[in-house]
Amino acid sequence: MIKKRNKAWNSYHQFISSYNVLRYKRFRNRVSNGIMQDKFDYQYNLIEKFMNHPKLFYGYMRNTNTAKSSISSTTKLDGTLTKHDCEVASVLCDYFCSTFVRKVHTNSVEC
């Protein structure tokens, strides 16, 4: 069904017409509904499995709630790659400090 949707999109882009738009929208809606239905079925099956296997439930919740840090290495000004998270943070800090300008108010009242 996804291939048909993609073909309909390509034919719409090549030959713009109301027929091709309606054809693409029909396939798009069918694919979207199919994806939503598959997600619902997957979640329903998970819930049924959780009823009999509480360890499976707690494992699933642990995997969904853990925060995974995926900071990739960036290039420094000298062209080398960063190796640690603190180096990435300092490179990003230097970049954003050079990008944004602070406005200094001379008549501001400090609290």
Secondary structure, 3 states (H helix, E strand, C coil): CHHHHHHHHHHHHHCCCHHHHHHHHHHHHHHHHHHHHHHHHHHHHHHHHHHHCHHHHHHHHHHHHCCCCCCCCCECCCCCECCCHHHHHHHHHHHHHHHCCCCCCCCCCCC
